[in-house]
Amino acid sequence: MPPLPLSTSTPPNDDITAALHSLSLRHAHLSTSSIPALAQSTSSLKDQQVLAAQVREDLDDYGRAVENLEALVEDLEREREKVAWRAVVLDWADKYAR
């Protein structure tokens, strides 16, 4: 009998659950609030620079959150879990790159 496939729909521990929740919130904030506000800004150049700095800071935080998730996945004990969850990390890294 072949082994049962691992499901990535249920995180293996609370730390990964928290990291995924944090990433979801950050992604939603960036894509629905921060970036559109900067793109649609018609205010002064100084105000736009402040918004751009805030977006850069939010993106840096998002990148650190992806790195944190990657570290949590690498700390998993079972290799099968690591392999399955690496795909999730790559998906979040891809979202970050876009």
ChimeraX attribute file (.defattr): number of C-alpha atoms within 10 A of each C-alpha:
attribute: neighborCount
match mode: 1-to-1
recipient: residues
	/A:1	3
	/A:2	4
	/A:3	5
	/A:4	6
	/A:5	8
	/A:6	12
	/A:7	11
	/A:8	13
	/A:9	8
	/A:10	9
	/A:11	15
	/A:12	14
	/A:13	11
	/A:14	9
	/A:15	14
	/A:16	20
	/A:17	14
	/A:18	13
	/A:19	17
	/A:20	19
	/A:21	12
	/A:22	16
	/A:23	21
	/A:24	14
	/A:25	12
	/A:26	17
	/A:27	19
	/A:28	12
	/A:29	14
	/A:30	17
	/A:31	11
	/A:32	11
	/A:33	12
	/A:34	19
	/A:35	19
	/A:36	12
	/A:37	16
	/A:38	18
	/A:39	11
	/A:40	9
	/A:41	13
	/A:42	10
	/A:43	9
	/A:44	8
	/A:45	10
	/A:46	9
	/A:47	13
	/A:48	17
	/A:49	12
	/A:50	12
	/A:51	18
	/A:52	17
	/A:53	12
	/A:54	15
	/A:55	18
	/A:56	14
	/A:57	12
	/A:58	18
	/A:59	19
	/A:60	13
	/A:61	14
	/A:62	23
	/A:63	17
	/A:64	13
	/A:65	19
	/A:66	24
	/A:67	15
	/A:68	16
	/A:69	25
	/A:70	21
	/A:71	13
	/A:72	17
	/A:73	24
	/A:74	16
	/A:75	11
	/A:76	16
	/A:77	9
	/A:78	9
	/A:79	12
	/A:80	12
	/A:81	17
	/A:82	17
	/A:83	14
	/A:84	15
	/A:85	25
	/A:86	17
	/A:87	12
	/A:88	18
	/A:89	20
	/A:90	13
	/A:91	13
	/A:92	23
	/A:93	17
	/A:94	11
	/A:95	12
	/A:96	15
	/A:97	9
	/A:98	6
